[in-house]
Amino acid sequence: MKSGNKYRRTLIACYMGFITQAICANFAPLLYVTFYKTYGISLSRLALISTVYFFTQLITDYLCAKVVDRLGYRPCILASCVTSGLGMMGLAVVPGMMPDPFAGILICVVLYAIGAGLIEVLVSPIVEACPFDNKDMVMSTLHSFYCWGSAAVILGSTAFFALFGLNHWKILAVVWALVPLLNIFNFAVCPIETLTEDGKGMTIRELLGSRLFWLLLVLMVCAGASEIAMAQWASAFAESALGVSKTLGDIAGPTGFAIAMALSRTLYGKFGEKVDLTAFMAGSGILCLFCYLLAGLSRNPMAGLIGCALCGFSVGIMWPGSISISSQIMPRGGTAMFAMLALGGDLGGTLGPSIVGNISQQFGNDLHIGVLSAIGFPVVLVICVLIVRRMRRRQVYA
């Protein structure tokens, strides 16, 4: 790694950025069943939390593609820390001030989703702009911190709930809010480089005129949907569909998912130079399909939990792998490309959980059927990866 000491704080700040995103994405879903039992919120309305979260990120991604290069990386990434922290902290206060607590929850979700969206768009190009060797491996390691953060959020929250009770979840929301607020200092002082020279990055119009970019965008949609559909519903699936306790469900379901995903990204970050990225992604897509089938078709709780956890390993490389491939074959993509890819991933993150929740409701709140409804995403992902692999070999980048 070149200039390692100079950019060490930059990398640490970006690691904490992805941990912040993990907090924003995973804390509320741990409370789905609690919201259902306490407030009588239906599964379709609970699905709206994830939908609003990722839809807000979609809007943020699109706006970032237009304004980040004008404003600069530093003020935008600092704004991500502020909005993430205030949104998460507001979750402890705002719902109680509203006639409809669910509306208050959504207000806070929108606020911290803006921060998470900024993180998602900015952290990858910030690291990509640093003079590191083996960028695809560095990128995989970077994205593993989202997974390790997810595991920490789930395990830490589960331990907190076991010790102090679910009724004190608002205190924990304030604790998690401290992570992005403390990270403000790191991003304020760390060195941040630009990804491309001024005026030399591709515009949105140029990107949308490329057939290859559309293929990469579909790949990101499927990567996001394959990952988030299982991640967002793993806790509720383990608790309600498999009939295990909340504590065991959170540990074996979403925690197992997050740790397996982190291991996948960490292992690729360490040994990725020995593996062809497209082949690894294709194999991961096939494994993901198997995991969805195992979780959805099995009525055995242990087999279902194994399917949930193993799915994490299968989706681990999909998101960072898609970004790495895009950076390699479209080096002029610039911030606009990263923003549009993030938009594609978030579109998948919006569609996947929403489809699972709504299909489950249509079939009598059966989450087994809901999980099975998402199997099309890994199938399309494998097809896209094979097409990209063929185009890379022929060097046909139209």
N, C-alpha and C positions, 0 to 999 in steps of 0.2 A: 504494500500500500504506500503510494507516494504521499509526501507531505502529511504523513499520518498525524504528527503532533499538532500541526496547524489546524487541521480539520476534525480533530477528535471531539471538540466541544460541539461542532456542527452535527456530527454523527450522533452524539449523545442526545442533543436536542431533538433530532429527528426520531430517534428511538422513543423518547418520551412522547413525541407527537403521536406516534402510532399507538402507544399505550393509552393516550388520551382518547383516541378514536375507538379503541377497544372498550373503554369505560362507557362512552356515549352509546355504542352499539349494543352492549350486552347487559347493562344494568337493568333497564326497564323490562326486557323480556323475562328476567328472573322472577318478576312480580306478576306475570300474566295471570296465573291461577289465583294469586292473592287478589288481584283486581276483580277477577271473575266472581270469586266467592264473596268479597267484601262489598263491591259496588254493583254486582249483577251485570257486569259488562259482558256482552256476548262475544263469541270467538271472532265473528266478523268485525266487531268494533276493536277488539284487541289487535286484529290483523292491521287495522288502520294505523296503529302506533308505528309499526314498521314501515307501512306504506308512506305515511307522512314524513317519517325520518328520512327515508331514501329519496322521496320525491323532492324534499327540501335540498338534499345533497345534489340532486339532478339540476335544480335551478342554480345552485351555487357553482357547480361544475361549469355550466354554460356561461354564466357571468364571468367566471375566472378566465375562460378562454378569450374574453374580450378585454378585460381590464387589468389583469395581473402584470403584463409586460409594461403597461403605462405607469402603474403605481409602484411596482417593484416587489420583490419577494418578501423583504423584511417586514414592511408595514402590514402586508396581508397575512403573513404567518403569525405575527403578533396579535392581529385581530382574531385569528383562530383560537388562540389561547384564551383570550378574554371572553369570547362568546361561548366557548365550551365550558369554561369555569362557571360563568354566570348562569348558563342554562341548567347545568347540573345542580348548582346550589339552589336555583329557583324551584327545582323539583320538590324541594323540601318545604317550600313556603307557598308558592302560587296556587297549587290545587286547593289548599284549604281556604283560600281567599275567594274562590269562585263558586257560584251557585251549583255549577256542574263540575265536580273534580276532574272528570275526564277531559273537559275543555282546558282546564289548567295544566293538565299533564301534556296535552298537545302543544300548548304555547311554549312550554319549556323544551319539548322535543324539537320544535322548530328552531329555537335559539341554539341549542347545542348541536343540532344537525348542521347549521351553518358553519360552526367551528370545525366539525368533523369533515365537512365537505372541503373546506379550505385546506385542512391538513392533507386530505387525500390527494388533492390536486398539486399541492406545493412540495410536500416532503420528497416525493420521488424525483422530480427534476432538480431539487436542491442537492440531493445526493448524487444524481447523475452528473451534475455540473462540477462536482469535486473531482480532483485528479486521482481517482482510485484505479487500481488494476482490477481485472476480472469483474467488470461492472454487473454482469448478470448474477454472479455469486454474492456480491455486496448487496445487490437489490433484494435477493432472496433472504439474506440474513436480516436486512432492514425490515422486510415485511413479516419476518418471524416474530418480531416484537409486538405486532398486533395480536398474534396468537398467544404469546406468553402473557401479554396484557390481559387477554380474554380469560385465560386460565386463572390469572391472579384475581381478576374481578369476581369470577364465579366462585373460586375457592374462598377468597377473602369474605365475600358476601355471605356465602353459605356458613362459614364459621361464625360470622357476626350474628346471623339469624339464629343459629343454634345456641349461642351464648346469651344473647340479649332479646331474642324474639323478633318476629317479623314486624311487629307493631312499631319498632324503632328504625324502620328502613330510612326514614327521613334524615336521621343523624348520619347514616352511612353515605347518603347522597352528598352531604356537605364534605365528608372526608374525601370522597373520590374527586370532588371539585377542586381540591387543593393541588392535584397533580398538574393540570394545565395552568393554573394560576402561578405555581412555582416555576413552571417552564418558561414563563415570560422572560425571565432574566437570561436564560440560556440563549434564546433566539435574539435577544436584544444585543448581545455582545459577540456571538460567534461569527466567523467569516462565512459569507454567502456569495457564491459566484453566480454568473448568469449562464444559462444553458446554451444560448446561441448569441451571435453578435446582433446588435440592434438592426432590425429590419430584415434579417436573413432567415428567420423562422417561417414555416409555412403558415398560411392563413387558413381560417376555417373553410373558406371556399375552395382553396387548393386541396385541402384534406378530403373534403366531400367529393371532389372530382376524381379521387383515386380509388380504383376498384379494390386495390390491396387494403387501403385503409378501411373500407366498408367491411371487408372480410375480417380484419382485426377488430373492428367494432362489434360485429356479431360474436366473435370469439370472447370479447370482454363481457358482453351481455350474458352469455352462457356461463362464463366463469363466475360472475357475480351471483347469478341465480342458483347455480349448483352449490355454491358455498353458503350463501345467506339463507336460502330456504331451509336447510337443515340446521344451521347455526341458530337462527331465530326461534325455531320451534322445538329444538332439542329438549329444553327443560319441560315445556308443557307436554311434549310427546312422551317423555319418560314418565312423567307424573300421572297423566290421565290415561294415555293409551296403553302403557305397559303396567300400570297399577303399582308402581314403586313409590316410596316416600319421597317428599320433596328434597330432603337432604341427599339421599342416595341418587335420586334422579338428576339433581344438579351436578353432583360429583361424577357420576358415570356417564351422563348424557353430554351436556355442553362442555363440561371440563375435559372429559375424554376427547371430545371433538377438537377442542382448542389445543390441547397438548399434542395430539396426533398431527394436527396441522402445523404446529410449531416445529415438531421434529422433522416433518417433511421439508419445510423451508430451511431449517438449520442444517440438515444433512446436505441439501443441495448447495447451500452456501459454503459448505466445507469441501464437498467432493464433486461439485457441479462440473468442474473442468473435465471430468472423466466420463460425463454422460451427455448424450445428445439431447438438447432441451426439448425439441419437438417430439422425439420418441418418448421421452419421459412424460410429457404432457398427454400424449395419446394414450399411453398406458394408464395414466392417472384417471383419464376420462372413462375408460372401460371399468376400472376399479370402482369409480364413483357410481356408475350405473348399477353394478353388483350390490353396492352398499345400500342404495335406495331401494332396490328390490328386496334385500334382506330385511331392512327395517320395516318396509311397508307390508310385506307378505307374512313375516313371522309373527306368530302369536306368543312365542316364547320370550319373556322379558329379557333374558340374558342375550339371546340372539339379536333382539331388537337393539339393545344397548351397544352390542358389538358393532352392529351396522352403523349406528350413529357415530361412534368413536372412530371407526375405521374410515368413515366418510371424510373425517377431518384430514387424514393423511392423504386421501385421494385428491382433495381439492387444494391442498397446500401450494402446489406450484402453479396453479392455474392463473391467478391474478398477477403475481410478480413475473411469471413466465411470459404472459401476454405483453406486459410492459417491456420486458427485456427484448423480446423479439421485435417489437415495434421500434424500439430505440436503435436496434442494430440495422434494420432494413429501411428505416425512414429517419435517418439522422438529422434531417432538417425539420422534423416535425415540431420541435420546440414546445413551448408551454401550451400552445393551442392543442397539440396532439395529446399531451398528458391530460389536459382538461377534458377533451372529448372522450378519451379512453376511460377516464374516471366516470364520466357521464354514462358511458355504456355499461360499466360495472355496476353503477348505482341503479340504472334502469333494470338490470337483471336482479339486483337486490330488492327492488320494488316489486317486480313481477313475481319472483319466486315465493316469498313468504305470503304474498297476497293470494296467489293461486292455492297454496296449501291451506290457508285459513278458510277461504271461501268454499273450496271443494269439500273440505271437512264439514262445514256447516250444512251444505246441501245434502250430505249423506249422514245426517244425524250426529254431527260433531265427532265423526270417526276420523281421527288423525292418521290412521293407517292408510286410508284411501287418499287423504290429503297429501301424504308423503309420496305415494305412488304417482300422483298427478304431476310431479316435478321431474320424472325420469327423462323427458324429452330434452332437457337442457344438456346433460352430459353427452347424450347421443349427438346432438348438433355440434357440440364442442369438439368431439373427436373428428367429425367430418371436416370442420374448419381447420383443425390442426394438420390433418393429412393434406389438405389443399395447400396450406402455407408451406408445409414441408416440401411438397412437390414444386411449388413456385420458387422456393429458396434454392433447390437443387438446379433448376433451370435458369435461375436468376431472372425471372420474369416478374418485375415489380411494376405492374401497370396500375 
